[in-house]
Amino acid sequence: MSFEQLAQMNNMDVIGNHQNILTMRWLEQLSETSRQMSLKSSKPFQLRGEVLTPTPALIELDRVFKMTNDLFSNGYALQLDILPNELVIAKEALFLFVKTEQIKQQYGWFDILNINQHPDKEPINSTLKQLWNEVRGYSASSEAENDVKKRKQLNSSQTRENSRIVSQLLTRHTNLNLTKLSFFFTSTGNIEHLQLKEIEKEVIRLKSNLINELQQLNQDKLLCIQWRIQRSLNGQYYLNMLVYHDERYLLQQPQDQNLLSHTFDKDNQSTIQLYLSPIFNRTFKVERDNFQGTNLAEWKVIFNNMLYPLRYYYYQSKVISPRFEYTMY
């Protein structure tokens, strides 16, 4: 699985939108390069006589350096080591980022294909060997191993829960429709001075208002709603929803924006609203027997694809969780 597959399966809404794809691929590359470097047999160069030849792992590290420089130049990259605690980046990606930034400040960077002509050939080789050892050591640490384990458990538990939910629905209904929706939360005025918990409580409340409106507009037609709120890498909250409903029914969506807005400061007009124009809206049929629609096995692939970004990044605060929650009707 990869972010290319995420785009191919039309699941870009699970990272906010397509504007975040470059940064997400960067985080993915940092993590994957760290895994390559942590292998027991991995090293930066092959040595024959006095000639150094870059290994595939070093070529990937070189790619990470170039991606980092390009993203910083274009304003897409994040200074990972100073991010708020709520932005949960994979620890192996963070570790490699910090270490490579230190090397960059000491040596700049170099043309790996011309390393044998570099005046600092031996110091660079020594520094990279030390980096490999540090990455290998960190990957075996309890902190790194617990982080990987936690992310795997987060994904696997949600996969099991979603499979149970859809299986239960398909025992009651031969076929059902699933409408996949995503919305942004937008703000006006200066809400940065507010406490995070205060903002996010209103985000949760507006989400609940939307679900209440969906219930009223679609009485007796809803089977289940799953939702989660996340915050994109550029700081915008968004809502992912999976609405399971009667197969013969076209889901009715709320239109009254006033019901989904909140004003924090009337004098300064600091507001937040759940913007009703969806950034994603797709309905497809999930079938027990799979004559023309999607069966349970195919839906598992789609849902697992939606969870893929959690391997590298998710948002979690005292109020907001990266997990999909649900209500059965």
C-alpha positions in Angstrom: 0.0 0.0 0.0 1.2 3.5 -0.7 -0.1 7.1 -1.1 -0.2 6.5 -4.8 -2.8 3.8 -4.2 -4.6 6.2 -1.8 -4.9 8.6 -4.8 -5.9 5.8 -7.2 -8.7 4.7 -4.9 -10.0 8.2 -4.5 -9.3 8.3 -0.8 -7.4 11.6 -0.6 -10.0 13.1 1.7 -8.6 11.0 4.6 -5.5 13.3 4.7 -7.6 16.5 4.4 -7.2 16.8 0.6 -4.7 16.3 -2.3 -2.8 19.4 -1.1 -1.3 17.4 1.7 0.0 14.5 -0.5 3.5 15.9 -1.0 4.2 16.1 2.8 2.6 12.8 3.4 4.8 11.1 0.8 7.8 12.8 2.5 6.8 11.3 5.9 6.4 7.9 4.3 9.8 8.2 2.6 11.5 9.2 5.9 10.0 6.1 7.6 10.7 3.7 4.8 14.3 4.9 4.5 14.7 4.5 8.3 13.5 0.9 8.0 16.0 0.2 5.2 18.9 1.7 7.2 18.0 -0.3 10.4 18.5 -3.7 8.7 21.4 -5.6 10.1 23.2 -5.9 6.7 22.5 -2.2 5.7 25.4 0.3 5.3 25.9 3.5 3.4 28.7 2.4 1.0 30.1 -0.7 -0.5 33.9 -0.6 -0.3 36.2 -2.1 -2.9 39.8 -1.1 -2.3 39.5 2.6 -1.7 36.4 3.1 -3.9 33.1 3.9 -2.2 29.9 2.9 -4.0 26.5 4.1 -2.6 24.1 1.4 -1.5 20.4 1.4 -2.3 19.7 2.6 1.3 22.0 5.6 0.8 20.4 6.3 -2.5 17.0 6.4 -0.7 18.5 8.7 2.0 19.8 11.0 -0.7 16.3 11.1 -2.1 15.0 12.1 1.4 17.5 14.9 1.5 16.4 16.2 -1.8 12.7 15.9 -0.9 13.3 17.8 2.3 15.1 20.6 0.5 12.4 20.8 -2.2 9.5 20.8 0.3 11.1 23.5 2.5 11.8 25.6 -0.5 8.2 25.5 -1.5 6.7 25.8 1.9 5.3 22.3 2.3 7.7 20.6 4.7 7.3 20.8 8.5 9.9 21.4 11.1 9.1 18.0 12.7 11.1 18.4 15.9 9.0 21.4 17.0 5.5 20.2 16.1 2.8 20.3 18.9 2.4 17.0 20.7 -1.1 16.6 19.2 0.5 16.1 15.7 1.6 12.5 16.1 4.4 11.8 13.6 6.0 8.3 13.3 8.9 8.4 15.7 11.3 6.7 13.2 10.6 9.4 10.7 11.2 12.1 13.3 14.4 10.5 14.5 15.9 10.3 10.9 14.7 13.9 10.2 16.5 15.3 13.2 19.7 13.3 12.5 19.9 14.3 8.9 19.3 17.9 9.7 22.3 17.8 12.0 24.4 16.4 9.2 23.1 18.9 6.8 24.1 21.8 9.1 27.6 20.3 9.5 28.4 19.3 6.0 25.6 20.6 3.8 25.0 17.7 1.4 27.1 16.2 -1.3 26.8 14.4 -4.6 26.8 10.7 -3.5 27.8 9.6 -7.0 31.0 11.7 -6.8 31.8 10.8 -3.2 35.3 9.5 -4.2 36.3 13.0 -5.5 35.0 14.8 -2.4 37.7 16.4 -0.2 35.8 15.3 2.9 35.3 11.7 1.7 36.5 10.0 4.8 34.8 12.3 7.4 31.5 11.9 5.4 31.9 8.1 5.3 32.5 8.1 9.0 29.6 10.3 9.8 27.2 8.2 7.7 28.4 5.0 9.4 27.6 6.6 12.7 24.2 7.7 11.4 23.5 4.1 10.3 24.5 2.8 13.8 22.3 5.4 15.5 19.3 4.6 13.3 19.8 0.9 13.8 20.0 1.4 17.6 17.0 3.6 17.8 14.8 1.2 15.7 15.5 -1.4 18.3 14.6 0.9 21.2 11.4 0.4 23.2 10.3 3.9 22.2 10.5 3.1 18.5 9.1 -0.5 18.8 6.1 0.7 21.0 5.3 3.4 18.5 5.2 0.9 15.6 3.1 -1.5 17.7 0.7 1.2 18.7 0.1 2.3 15.1 -0.5 -1.3 14.0 -2.9 -1.9 16.8 -4.7 1.3 16.0 -5.3 0.2 12.4 -6.0 -3.5 13.1 -8.6 -2.7 15.9 -10.4 -0.3 13.6 -10.3 -2.9 10.7 -11.8 -5.6 12.9 -14.5 -3.2 14.3 -15.5 -2.0 10.8 -15.6 -5.5 9.5 -17.9 -6.5 12.4 -20.2 -3.5 11.7 -20.6 -4.2 8.0 -21.0 -7.9 8.5 -23.7 -7.2 11.0 -25.5 -4.9 8.6 -25.2 -7.4 5.7 -26.9 -10.1 7.9 -29.9 -7.7 8.3 -29.8 -6.3 4.8 -28.9 -8.1 1.6 -27.6 -4.9 0.1 -26.9 -1.4 1.4 -25.7 1.9 0.2 -22.6 3.6 1.7 -22.2 7.3 1.2 -18.7 8.5 2.0 -18.5 12.2 3.0 -15.8 14.6 4.1 -16.1 18.2 5.2 -13.8 21.0 6.3 -14.2 23.2 9.4 -13.5 26.8 8.5 -12.9 29.8 10.8 -13.0 33.5 10.7 -11.4 36.1 12.9 -8.7 35.2 15.4 -9.3 31.9 17.1 -5.6 31.2 17.8 -5.9 33.0 21.1 -8.5 30.5 22.3 -7.6 27.3 24.3 -7.3 24.2 22.1 -9.8 22.4 24.2 -12.4 25.2 23.8 -12.0 25.1 20.0 -12.2 21.4 19.7 -15.3 21.0 22.0 -17.1 23.2 19.4 -15.7 21.2 16.6 -17.2 18.0 18.2 -20.5 19.8 18.9 -20.9 20.9 15.3 -20.1 17.4 14.1 -22.9 16.2 16.4 -25.3 18.8 15.0 -24.6 17.5 11.5 -25.3 14.0 12.6 -28.6 15.1 14.2 -29.6 16.9 11.0 -28.8 13.8 9.0 -31.0 11.7 11.3 -33.9 14.1 11.0 -33.6 14.4 7.2 -33.3 10.6 6.7 -35.6 9.1 9.3 -35.7 5.3 9.3 -33.3 5.1 6.3 -30.0 5.3 8.2 -28.4 2.0 9.3 -25.1 3.3 10.7 -22.8 6.3 10.8 -19.1 6.2 11.3 -17.1 9.4 11.8 -13.7 10.7 12.8 -12.3 14.3 13.0 -8.7 14.9 12.1 -6.5 18.0 11.6 -4.5 18.3 8.4 -0.8 19.0 8.4 -1.4 22.6 7.6 -3.8 23.0 10.6 -7.3 22.6 9.2 -9.8 20.4 10.9 -11.8 18.0 8.7 -14.5 15.4 9.2 -14.6 12.0 7.5 -18.0 10.2 7.5 -19.2 6.8 6.4 -23.0 6.8 6.2 -24.6 3.4 5.7 -28.3 3.6 4.5 -31.1 1.9 2.7 -30.0 0.7 -0.8 -33.0 2.3 -2.5 -32.6 5.6 -0.8 -30.7 8.7 -1.9 -29.2 10.3 1.2 -30.5 13.8 2.0 -27.9 16.2 3.3 -28.3 19.3 5.5 -28.5 22.7 3.8 -28.8 25.2 6.7 -25.3 26.5 7.3 -26.5 28.5 10.4 -27.0 25.3 12.3 -23.4 24.4 11.9 -21.7 27.6 13.0 -20.5 28.9 16.3 -19.3 32.4 17.4 -16.7 32.5 20.1 -16.3 36.3 20.3 -19.1 38.5 19.0 -17.1 41.7 19.1 -14.2 40.3 17.0 -16.5 37.9 15.1 -14.3 34.9 15.8 -16.3 32.0 14.4 -15.9 28.3 13.4 -18.2 26.5 11.1 -18.6 23.0 9.6 -18.7 24.0 6.0 -21.5 22.2 4.2 -19.9 22.0 0.8 -18.3 18.6 1.0 -14.7 18.0 -0.1 -15.7 14.5 -1.0 -19.1 12.9 -1.7 -19.4 9.4 -3.1 -22.1 6.7 -2.8 -21.6 3.1 -3.7 -23.4 -0.2 -3.1 -22.2 -2.8 -0.7 -23.7 -6.2 -1.5 -23.8 -9.5 0.4 -23.6 -11.5 -2.9 -21.8 -9.0 -5.0 -23.7 -9.0 -8.2 -23.1 -5.4 -9.2 -21.6 -3.7 -6.2 -18.9 -4.1 -3.6 -18.7 -7.2 -1.4 -17.3 -7.3 2.2 -13.8 -8.4 1.1 -13.6 -5.5 -1.3 -14.8 -3.0 1.3 -12.1 -4.2 3.7 -9.5 -3.2 1.1 -11.0 0.3 0.7 -11.3 0.8 4.5 -7.7 -0.4 5.1 -6.6 2.0 2.5 -8.3 4.8 4.4 -6.3 3.9 7.5 -3.0 3.8 5.7 -1.9 7.4 6.6 -2.1 6.6 10.3 1.2 4.7 9.9 3.0 8.0 9.4 0.8 10.7 10.9 -2.4 11.3 12.9 -3.9 14.0 15.1 -4.8 13.2 18.7 -5.7 15.5 21.5 -7.6 15.3 24.8 -10.8 15.8 22.8 -10.1 14.4 19.3 -9.1 10.8 18.5 -7.8 9.3 15.2 -10.3 6.4 15.6 -13.6 6.1 13.7 -16.5 6.2 16.1 -19.9 4.9 15.2 -23.6 4.8 15.9 -25.9 2.0 14.8 -29.6 2.7 14.1 
